[in-house]
Amino acid sequence: MGVTYTVQGDSEGETRVELERLCAALGAEPLGRPAELPGRPRWMARARPASAPEPATAGQE
């Protein structure tokens, strides 16, 4: 998967707003919608660099 950034918040809305702010500041792309963490009253969302290079395959390092 390469580099990912993670945002956690107390609500879906708070997490979405901060994910959008992170993506705008870093030129990143969100990896889906915020999701509620199992067993916790917390939400998490992830993003990746927009220009993330393809991961190397075996023998191409």
mmJSON file of the N, C-alpha and C atoms, coordinates in Angstrom:
{"data_MODEL":{"atom_site":{
"group_PDB":["ATOM","ATOM","ATOM","ATOM","ATOM","ATOM","ATOM","ATOM","ATOM","ATOM","ATOM","ATOM","ATOM","ATOM","ATOM","ATOM","ATOM","ATOM","ATOM","ATOM","ATOM","ATOM","ATOM","ATOM","ATOM","ATOM","ATOM","ATOM","ATOM","ATOM","ATOM","ATOM","ATOM","ATOM","ATOM","ATOM","ATOM","ATOM","ATOM","ATOM","ATOM","ATOM","ATOM","ATOM","ATOM","ATOM","ATOM","ATOM","ATOM","ATOM","ATOM","ATOM","ATOM","ATOM","ATOM","ATOM","ATOM","ATOM","ATOM","ATOM","ATOM","ATOM","ATOM","ATOM","ATOM","ATOM","ATOM","ATOM","ATOM","ATOM","ATOM","ATOM","ATOM","ATOM","ATOM","ATOM","ATOM","ATOM","ATOM","ATOM","ATOM","ATOM","ATOM","ATOM","ATOM","ATOM","ATOM","ATOM","ATOM","ATOM","ATOM","ATOM","ATOM","ATOM","ATOM","ATOM","ATOM","ATOM","ATOM","ATOM","ATOM","ATOM","ATOM","ATOM","ATOM","ATOM","ATOM","ATOM","ATOM","ATOM","ATOM","ATOM","ATOM","ATOM","ATOM","ATOM","ATOM","ATOM","ATOM","ATOM","ATOM","ATOM","ATOM","ATOM","ATOM","ATOM","ATOM","ATOM","ATOM","ATOM","ATOM","ATOM","ATOM","ATOM","ATOM","ATOM","ATOM","ATOM","ATOM","ATOM","ATOM","ATOM","ATOM","ATOM","ATOM","ATOM","ATOM","ATOM","ATOM","ATOM","ATOM","ATOM","ATOM","ATOM","ATOM","ATOM","ATOM","ATOM","ATOM","ATOM","ATOM","ATOM","ATOM","ATOM","ATOM","ATOM","ATOM","ATOM","ATOM","ATOM","ATOM","ATOM","ATOM","ATOM","ATOM","ATOM","ATOM","ATOM","ATOM","ATOM","ATOM","ATOM","ATOM"],
"id":[1,2,3,4,5,6,7,8,9,10,11,12,13,14,15,16,17,18,19,20,21,22,23,24,25,26,27,28,29,30,31,32,33,34,35,36,37,38,39,40,41,42,43,44,45,46,47,48,49,50,51,52,53,54,55,56,57,58,59,60,61,62,63,64,65,66,67,68,69,70,71,72,73,74,75,76,77,78,79,80,81,82,83,84,85,86,87,88,89,90,91,92,93,94,95,96,97,98,99,100,101,102,103,104,105,106,107,108,109,110,111,112,113,114,115,116,117,118,119,120,121,122,123,124,125,126,127,128,129,130,131,132,133,134,135,136,137,138,139,140,141,142,143,144,145,146,147,148,149,150,151,152,153,154,155,156,157,158,159,160,161,162,163,164,165,166,167,168,169,170,171,172,173,174,175,176,177,178,179,180,181,182,183],
"type_symbol":["N","C","C","N","C","C","N","C","C","N","C","C","N","C","C","N","C","C","N","C","C","N","C","C","N","C","C","N","C","C","N","C","C","N","C","C","N","C","C","N","C","C","N","C","C","N","C","C","N","C","C","N","C","C","N","C","C","N","C","C","N","C","C","N","C","C","N","C","C","N","C","C","N","C","C","N","C","C","N","C","C","N","C","C","N","C","C","N","C","C","N","C","C","N","C","C","N","C","C","N","C","C","N","C","C","N","C","C","N","C","C","N","C","C","N","C","C","N","C","C","N","C","C","N","C","C","N","C","C","N","C","C","N","C","C","N","C","C","N","C","C","N","C","C","N","C","C","N","C","C","N","C","C","N","C","C","N","C","C","N","C","C","N","C","C","N","C","C","N","C","C","N","C","C","N","C","C","N","C","C","N","C","C"],
"label_atom_id":["N","CA","C","N","CA","C","N","CA","C","N","CA","C","N","CA","C","N","CA","C","N","CA","C","N","CA","C","N","CA","C","N","CA","C","N","CA","C","N","CA","C","N","CA","C","N","CA","C","N","CA","C","N","CA","C","N","CA","C","N","CA","C","N","CA","C","N","CA","C","N","CA","C","N","CA","C","N","CA","C","N","CA","C","N","CA","C","N","CA","C","N","CA","C","N","CA","C","N","CA","C","N","CA","C","N","CA","C","N","CA","C","N","CA","C","N","CA","C","N","CA","C","N","CA","C","N","CA","C","N","CA","C","N","CA","C","N","CA","C","N","CA","C","N","CA","C","N","CA","C","N","CA","C","N","CA","C","N","CA","C","N","CA","C","N","CA","C","N","CA","C","N","CA","C","N","CA","C","N","CA","C","N","CA","C","N","CA","C","N","CA","C","N","CA","C","N","CA","C","N","CA","C","N","CA","C","N","CA","C","N","CA","C"],
"label_alt_id":[null,null,null,null,null,null,null,null,null,null,null,null,null,null,null,null,null,null,null,null,null,null,null,null,null,null,null,null,null,null,null,null,null,null,null,null,null,null,null,null,null,null,null,null,null,null,null,null,null,null,null,null,null,null,null,null,null,null,null,null,null,null,null,null,null,null,null,null,null,null,null,null,null,null,null,null,null,null,null,null,null,null,null,null,null,null,null,null,null,null,null,null,null,null,null,null,null,null,null,null,null,null,null,null,null,null,null,null,null,null,null,null,null,null,null,null,null,null,null,null,null,null,null,null,null,null,null,null,null,null,null,null,null,null,null,null,null,null,null,null,null,null,null,null,null,null,null,null,null,null,null,null,null,null,null,null,null,null,null,null,null,null,null,null,null,null,null,null,null,null,null,null,null,null,null,null,null,null,null,null,null,null,null],
"label_comp_id":["MET","MET","MET","GLY","GLY","GLY","VAL","VAL","VAL","THR","THR","THR","TYR","TYR","TYR","THR","THR","THR","VAL","VAL","VAL","GLN","GLN","GLN","GLY","GLY","GLY","ASP","ASP","ASP","SER","SER","SER","GLU","GLU","GLU","GLY","GLY","GLY","GLU","GLU","GLU","THR","THR","THR","ARG","ARG","ARG","VAL","VAL","VAL","GLU","GLU","GLU","LEU","LEU","LEU","GLU","GLU","GLU","ARG","ARG","ARG","LEU","LEU","LEU","CYS","CYS","CYS","ALA","ALA","ALA","ALA","ALA","ALA","LEU","LEU","LEU","GLY","GLY","GLY","ALA","ALA","ALA","GLU","GLU","GLU","PRO","PRO","PRO","LEU","LEU","LEU","GLY","GLY","GLY","ARG","ARG","ARG","PRO","PRO","PRO","ALA","ALA","ALA","GLU","GLU","GLU","LEU","LEU","LEU","PRO","PRO","PRO","GLY","GLY","GLY","ARG","ARG","ARG","PRO","PRO","PRO","ARG","ARG","ARG","TRP","TRP","TRP","MET","MET","MET","ALA","ALA","ALA","ARG","ARG","ARG","ALA","ALA","ALA","ARG","ARG","ARG","PRO","PRO","PRO","ALA","ALA","ALA","SER","SER","SER","ALA","ALA","ALA","PRO","PRO","PRO","GLU","GLU","GLU","PRO","PRO","PRO","ALA","ALA","ALA","THR","THR","THR","ALA","ALA","ALA","GLY","GLY","GLY","GLN","GLN","GLN","GLU","GLU","GLU"],
"label_asym_id":["A","A","A","A","A","A","A","A","A","A","A","A","A","A","A","A","A","A","A","A","A","A","A","A","A","A","A","A","A","A","A","A","A","A","A","A","A","A","A","A","A","A","A","A","A","A","A","A","A","A","A","A","A","A","A","A","A","A","A","A","A","A","A","A","A","A","A","A","A","A","A","A","A","A","A","A","A","A","A","A","A","A","A","A","A","A","A","A","A","A","A","A","A","A","A","A","A","A","A","A","A","A","A","A","A","A","A","A","A","A","A","A","A","A","A","A","A","A","A","A","A","A","A","A","A","A","A","A","A","A","A","A","A","A","A","A","A","A","A","A","A","A","A","A","A","A","A","A","A","A","A","A","A","A","A","A","A","A","A","A","A","A","A","A","A","A","A","A","A","A","A","A","A","A","A","A","A","A","A","A","A","A","A"],
"label_entity_id":["1","1","1","1","1","1","1","1","1","1","1","1","1","1","1","1","1","1","1","1","1","1","1","1","1","1","1","1","1","1","1","1","1","1","1","1","1","1","1","1","1","1","1","1","1","1","1","1","1","1","1","1","1","1","1","1","1","1","1","1","1","1","1","1","1","1","1","1","1","1","1","1","1","1","1","1","1","1","1","1","1","1","1","1","1","1","1","1","1","1","1","1","1","1","1","1","1","1","1","1","1","1","1","1","1","1","1","1","1","1","1","1","1","1","1","1","1","1","1","1","1","1","1","1","1","1","1","1","1","1","1","1","1","1","1","1","1","1","1","1","1","1","1","1","1","1","1","1","1","1","1","1","1","1","1","1","1","1","1","1","1","1","1","1","1","1","1","1","1","1","1","1","1","1","1","1","1","1","1","1","1","1","1"],
"label_seq_id":[1,1,1,2,2,2,3,3,3,4,4,4,5,5,5,6,6,6,7,7,7,8,8,8,9,9,9,10,10,10,11,11,11,12,12,12,13,13,13,14,14,14,15,15,15,16,16,16,17,17,17,18,18,18,19,19,19,20,20,20,21,21,21,22,22,22,23,23,23,24,24,24,25,25,25,26,26,26,27,27,27,28,28,28,29,29,29,30,30,30,31,31,31,32,32,32,33,33,33,34,34,34,35,35,35,36,36,36,37,37,37,38,38,38,39,39,39,40,40,40,41,41,41,42,42,42,43,43,43,44,44,44,45,45,45,46,46,46,47,47,47,48,48,48,49,49,49,50,50,50,51,51,51,52,52,52,53,53,53,54,54,54,55,55,55,56,56,56,57,57,57,58,58,58,59,59,59,60,60,60,61,61,61],
"pdbx_PDB_ins_code":[null,null,null,null,null,null,null,null,null,null,null,null,null,null,null,null,null,null,null,null,null,null,null,null,null,null,null,null,null,null,null,null,null,null,null,null,null,null,null,null,null,null,null,null,null,null,null,null,null,null,null,null,null,null,null,null,null,null,null,null,null,null,null,null,null,null,null,null,null,null,null,null,null,null,null,null,null,null,null,null,null,null,null,null,null,null,null,null,null,null,null,null,null,null,null,null,null,null,null,null,null,null,null,null,null,null,null,null,null,null,null,null,null,null,null,null,null,null,null,null,null,null,null,null,null,null,null,null,null,null,null,null,null,null,null,null,null,null,null,null,null,null,null,null,null,null,null,null,null,null,null,null,null,null,null,null,null,null,null,null,null,null,null,null,null,null,null,null,null,null,null,null,null,null,null,null,null,null,null,null,null,null,null],
"Cartn_x":[0.812,0.0,0.855,2.039,2.895,2.542,2.86,2.63,1.147,0.647,-0.722,-0.712,-1.655,-1.861,-3.168,-3.239,-4.435,-4.944,-6.27,-6.95,-7.943,-7.972,-8.965,-9.71,-10.996,-11.814,-12.934,-13.659,-14.755,-16.063,-16.153,-17.37,-16.996,-17.941,-17.7,-17.466,-18.275,-18.141,-16.801,-16.381,-15.096,-13.951,-14.022,-12.974,-12.954,-14.126,-14.202,-13.606,-13.954,-13.438,-11.917,-11.38,-9.926,-9.229,-9.877,-9.316,-9.228,-10.282,-10.267,-9.171,-9.003,-7.956,-6.561,-6.36,-5.086,-4.792,-5.789,-5.606,-5.277,-5.94,-5.67,-4.259,-3.838,-2.519,-1.374,-1.593,-0.511,-0.661,-1.748,-1.988,-2.242,-2.944,-3.204,-4.596,-4.849,-6.15,-6.755,-8.042,-8.671,-8.812,-8.72,-8.907,-10.245,-11.321,-12.652,-13.181,-14.345,-15.019,-14.525,-14.722,-14.397,-15.182,-14.564,-15.202,-15.114,-16.162,-16.164,-15.275,-14.416,-13.519,-14.31,-14.116,-14.864,-14.584,-15.646,-15.506,-15.071,-15.015,-14.57,-15.47,-15.672,-16.451,-15.553,-14.766,-13.821,-14.022,-13.652,-13.73,-12.341,-12.086,-10.779,-10.969,-10.074,-10.048,-8.586,-8.349,-6.98,-6.873,-5.643,-5.337,-3.958,-3.653,-2.329,-1.835,-0.536,-0.018,-0.628,-1.021,-1.66,-0.72,0.548,1.511,2.35,1.697,2.409,2.991,4.284,4.88,4.366,4.353,3.94,4.971,4.527,5.484,6.345,7.599,8.506,8.087,8.225,7.957,9.273,9.22,10.43,11.372,12.626,13.632,13.742,12.894,12.94,13.287,13.936,14.222,15.395],
"Cartn_y":[-1.184,0.0,1.248,1.208,2.383,3.315,4.585,5.594,5.907,5.952,6.401,7.364,8.281,9.226,8.835,8.986,8.613,9.799,9.967,10.989,10.271,10.631,10.075,11.215,10.989,12.014,11.397,12.266,11.824,11.633,12.171,12.007,11.833,11.31,11.143,12.49,13.49,14.814,15.464,15.403,15.971,15.294,13.982,13.232,13.572,13.705,14.043,15.427,16.41,17.772,17.786,17.092,17.077,16.287,15.232,14.494,15.404,16.169,17.106,18.15,18.638,19.636,19.034,17.816,17.126,16.937,16.479,16.235,17.525,18.617,19.901,20.384,20.218,20.699,19.886,18.582,17.704,17.245,17.629,17.141,15.642,15.163,13.724,13.389,12.084,11.575,10.728,10.945,10.108,8.666,7.756,6.329,5.894,6.408,6.052,7.005,6.653,7.468,7.121,8.037,7.703,6.484,5.68,4.471,4.501,4.006,3.928,2.772,3.031,1.992,1.001,-0.278,-1.285,-1.181,-1.153,-1.154,0.162,1.221,2.523,3.618,4.679,5.794,6.749,6.201,6.993,6.659,7.603,7.448,7.586,6.904,6.952,7.061,7.818,7.927,7.936,7.487,7.411,8.135,8.533,9.178,8.706,8.91,8.571,9.726,9.846,10.888,10.724,11.821,11.765,11.205,11.465,10.99,9.847,8.949,7.815,6.929,6.624,5.74,4.317,3.577,2.175,1.415,0.509,-0.259,-1.16,-1.32,-2.172,-3.63,-4.39,-5.822,-6.542,-7.787,-8.556,-8.496,-8.172,-8.111,-6.739,-5.782,-4.45,-3.388,-3.738,-2.785,-1.917],
"Cartn_z":[0.0,0.0,0.0,0.504,0.535,1.684,1.517,2.551,2.66,3.898,4.15,5.328,5.311,6.409,7.082,8.397,9.146,9.938,9.936,10.727,11.621,12.904,13.814,14.479,14.731,15.369,16.182,16.906,17.754,16.993,15.762,14.969,13.502,12.732,11.305,10.633,10.993,10.388,10.693,11.946,12.351,11.591,11.483,10.798,9.313,8.697,7.267,7.002,7.846,7.674,7.776,8.763,8.946,7.847,7.339,6.209,4.982,4.72,3.591,3.758,4.99,5.262,5.043,5.509,5.314,3.83,3.09,1.656,0.914,1.264,0.616,0.938,2.175,2.591,1.987,1.837,1.376,-0.071,-0.722,-2.074,-2.071,-1.048,-0.901,-1.42,-1.563,-2.003,-0.892,-0.565,0.464,-0.009,0.925,0.636,1.212,0.693,1.159,2.209,2.737,3.735,5.129,6.1,7.485,7.945,8.782,9.316,10.839,11.488,12.937,13.377,14.349,14.845,15.704,15.493,16.256,17.756,18.539,19.986,20.591,19.788,20.294,19.72,20.473,19.935,19.133,18.228,17.421,15.955,15.104,13.656,13.066,11.966,11.314,9.805,9.186,7.727,7.291,6.066,5.556,4.223,3.925,2.64,2.209,0.93,0.424,-0.442,-0.615,-1.497,-2.898,-3.516,-4.838,-5.892,-5.761,-6.756,-6.207,-5.474,-4.888,-5.984,-5.89,-6.886,-6.71,-7.785,-7.726,-6.884,-6.012,-5.212,-6.103,-5.706,-6.458,-6.312,-7.363,-7.288,-7.073,-6.693,-6.427,-7.621,-7.346,-8.407,-9.053,-8.692,-9.295,-8.278,-7.197,-6.136,-6.457],
"occupancy":[1.0,1.0,1.0,1.0,1.0,1.0,1.0,1.0,1.0,1.0,1.0,1.0,1.0,1.0,1.0,1.0,1.0,1.0,1.0,1.0,1.0,1.0,1.0,1.0,1.0,1.0,1.0,1.0,1.0,1.0,1.0,1.0,1.0,1.0,1.0,1.0,1.0,1.0,1.0,1.0,1.0,1.0,1.0,1.0,1.0,1.0,1.0,1.0,1.0,1.0,1.0,1.0,1.0,1.0,1.0,1.0,1.0,1.0,1.0,1.0,1.0,1.0,1.0,1.0,1.0,1.0,1.0,1.0,1.0,1.0,1.0,1.0,1.0,1.0,1.0,1.0,1.0,1.0,1.0,1.0,1.0,1.0,1.0,1.0,1.0,1.0,1.0,1.0,1.0,1.0,1.0,1.0,1.0,1.0,1.0,1.0,1.0,1.0,1.0,1.0,1.0,1.0,1.0,1.0,1.0,1.0,1.0,1.0,1.0,1.0,1.0,1.0,1.0,1.0,1.0,1.0,1.0,1.0,1.0,1.0,1.0,1.0,1.0,1.0,1.0,1.0,1.0,1.0,1.0,1.0,1.0,1.0,1.0,1.0,1.0,1.0,1.0,1.0,1.0,1.0,1.0,1.0,1.0,1.0,1.0,1.0,1.0,1.0,1.0,1.0,1.0,1.0,1.0,1.0,1.0,1.0,1.0,1.0,1.0,1.0,1.0,1.0,1.0,1.0,1.0,1.0,1.0,1.0,1.0,1.0,1.0,1.0,1.0,1.0,1.0,1.0,1.0,1.0,1.0,1.0,1.0,1.0,1.0],
"B_iso_or_equiv":[0.0,0.0,0.0,0.0,0.0,0.0,0.0,0.0,0.0,0.0,0.0,0.0,0.0,0.0,0.0,0.0,0.0,0.0,0.0,0.0,0.0,0.0,0.0,0.0,0.0,0.0,0.0,0.0,0.0,0.0,0.0,0.0,0.0,0.0,0.0,0.0,0.0,0.0,0.0,0.0,0.0,0.0,0.0,0.0,0.0,0.0,0.0,0.0,0.0,0.0,0.0,0.0,0.0,0.0,0.0,0.0,0.0,0.0,0.0,0.0,0.0,0.0,0.0,0.0,0.0,0.0,0.0,0.0,0.0,0.0,0.0,0.0,0.0,0.0,0.0,0.0,0.0,0.0,0.0,0.0,0.0,0.0,0.0,0.0,0.0,0.0,0.0,0.0,0.0,0.0,0.0,0.0,0.0,0.0,0.0,0.0,0.0,0.0,0.0,0.0,0.0,0.0,0.0,0.0,0.0,0.0,0.0,0.0,0.0,0.0,0.0,0.0,0.0,0.0,0.0,0.0,0.0,0.0,0.0,0.0,0.0,0.0,0.0,0.0,0.0,0.0,0.0,0.0,0.0,0.0,0.0,0.0,0.0,0.0,0.0,0.0,0.0,0.0,0.0,0.0,0.0,0.0,0.0,0.0,0.0,0.0,0.0,0.0,0.0,0.0,0.0,0.0,0.0,0.0,0.0,0.0,0.0,0.0,0.0,0.0,0.0,0.0,0.0,0.0,0.0,0.0,0.0,0.0,0.0,0.0,0.0,0.0,0.0,0.0,0.0,0.0,0.0,0.0,0.0,0.0,0.0,0.0,0.0],
"pdbx_formal_charge":[null,null,null,null,null,null,null,null,null,null,null,null,null,null,null,null,null,null,null,null,null,null,null,null,null,null,null,null,null,null,null,null,null,null,null,null,null,null,null,null,null,null,null,null,null,null,null,null,null,null,null,null,null,null,null,null,null,null,null,null,null,null,null,null,null,null,null,null,null,null,null,null,null,null,null,null,null,null,null,null,null,null,null,null,null,null,null,null,null,null,null,null,null,null,null,null,null,null,null,null,null,null,null,null,null,null,null,null,null,null,null,null,null,null,null,null,null,null,null,null,null,null,null,null,null,null,null,null,null,null,null,null,null,null,null,null,null,null,null,null,null,null,null,null,null,null,null,null,null,null,null,null,null,null,null,null,null,null,null,null,null,null,null,null,null,null,null,null,null,null,null,null,null,null,null,null,null,null,null,null,null,null,null],
"auth_seq_id":[1,1,1,2,2,2,3,3,3,4,4,4,5,5,5,6,6,6,7,7,7,8,8,8,9,9,9,10,10,10,11,11,11,12,12,12,13,13,13,14,14,14,15,15,15,16,16,16,17,17,17,18,18,18,19,19,19,20,20,20,21,21,21,22,22,22,23,23,23,24,24,24,25,25,25,26,26,26,27,27,27,28,28,28,29,29,29,30,30,30,31,31,31,32,32,32,33,33,33,34,34,34,35,35,35,36,36,36,37,37,37,38,38,38,39,39,39,40,40,40,41,41,41,42,42,42,43,43,43,44,44,44,45,45,45,46,46,46,47,47,47,48,48,48,49,49,49,50,50,50,51,51,51,52,52,52,53,53,53,54,54,54,55,55,55,56,56,56,57,57,57,58,58,58,59,59,59,60,60,60,61,61,61],
"auth_comp_id":["MET","MET","MET","GLY","GLY","GLY","VAL","VAL","VAL","THR","THR","THR","TYR","TYR","TYR","THR","THR","THR","VAL","VAL","VAL","GLN","GLN","GLN","GLY","GLY","GLY","ASP","ASP","ASP","SER","SER","SER","GLU","GLU","GLU","GLY","GLY","GLY","GLU","GLU","GLU","THR","THR","THR","ARG","ARG","ARG","VAL","VAL","VAL","GLU","GLU","GLU","LEU","LEU","LEU","GLU","GLU","GLU","ARG","ARG","ARG","LEU","LEU","LEU","CYS","CYS","CYS","ALA","ALA","ALA","ALA","ALA","ALA","LEU","LEU","LEU","GLY","GLY","GLY","ALA","ALA","ALA","GLU","GLU","GLU","PRO","PRO","PRO","LEU","LEU","LEU","GLY","GLY","GLY","ARG","ARG","ARG","PRO","PRO","PRO","ALA","ALA","ALA","GLU","GLU","GLU","LEU","LEU","LEU","PRO","PRO","PRO","GLY","GLY","GLY","ARG","ARG","ARG","PRO","PRO","PRO","ARG","ARG","ARG","TRP","TRP","TRP","MET","MET","MET","ALA","ALA","ALA","ARG","ARG","ARG","ALA","ALA","ALA","ARG","ARG","ARG","PRO","PRO","PRO","ALA","ALA","ALA","SER","SER","SER","ALA","ALA","ALA","PRO","PRO","PRO","GLU","GLU","GLU","PRO","PRO","PRO","ALA","ALA","ALA","THR","THR","THR","ALA","ALA","ALA","GLY","GLY","GLY","GLN","GLN","GLN","GLU","GLU","GLU"],
"auth_asym_id":["A","A","A","A","A","A","A","A","A","A","A","A","A","A","A","A","A","A","A","A","A","A","A","A","A","A","A","A","A","A","A","A","A","A","A","A","A","A","A","A","A","A","A","A","A","A","A","A","A","A","A","A","A","A","A","A","A","A","A","A","A","A","A","A","A","A","A","A","A","A","A","A","A","A","A","A","A","A","A","A","A","A","A","A","A","A","A","A","A","A","A","A","A","A","A","A","A","A","A","A","A","A","A","A","A","A","A","A","A","A","A","A","A","A","A","A","A","A","A","A","A","A","A","A","A","A","A","A","A","A","A","A","A","A","A","A","A","A","A","A","A","A","A","A","A","A","A","A","A","A","A","A","A","A","A","A","A","A","A","A","A","A","A","A","A","A","A","A","A","A","A","A","A","A","A","A","A","A","A","A","A","A","A"],
"auth_atom_id":["N","CA","C","N","CA","C","N","CA","C","N","CA","C","N","CA","C","N","CA","C","N","CA","C","N","CA","C","N","CA","C","N","CA","C","N","CA","C","N","CA","C","N","CA","C","N","CA","C","N","CA","C","N","CA","C","N","CA","C","N","CA","C","N","CA","C","N","CA","C","N","CA","C","N","CA","C","N","CA","C","N","CA","C","N","CA","C","N","CA","C","N","CA","C","N","CA","C","N","CA","C","N","CA","C","N","CA","C","N","CA","C","N","CA","C","N","CA","C","N","CA","C","N","CA","C","N","CA","C","N","CA","C","N","CA","C","N","CA","C","N","CA","C","N","CA","C","N","CA","C","N","CA","C","N","CA","C","N","CA","C","N","CA","C","N","CA","C","N","CA","C","N","CA","C","N","CA","C","N","CA","C","N","CA","C","N","CA","C","N","CA","C","N","CA","C","N","CA","C","N","CA","C","N","CA","C","N","CA","C","N","CA","C"],
"pdbx_PDB_model_num":[1,1,1,1,1,1,1,1,1,1,1,1,1,1,1,1,1,1,1,1,1,1,1,1,1,1,1,1,1,1,1,1,1,1,1,1,1,1,1,1,1,1,1,1,1,1,1,1,1,1,1,1,1,1,1,1,1,1,1,1,1,1,1,1,1,1,1,1,1,1,1,1,1,1,1,1,1,1,1,1,1,1,1,1,1,1,1,1,1,1,1,1,1,1,1,1,1,1,1,1,1,1,1,1,1,1,1,1,1,1,1,1,1,1,1,1,1,1,1,1,1,1,1,1,1,1,1,1,1,1,1,1,1,1,1,1,1,1,1,1,1,1,1,1,1,1,1,1,1,1,1,1,1,1,1,1,1,1,1,1,1,1,1,1,1,1,1,1,1,1,1,1,1,1,1,1,1,1,1,1,1,1,1]
}}}
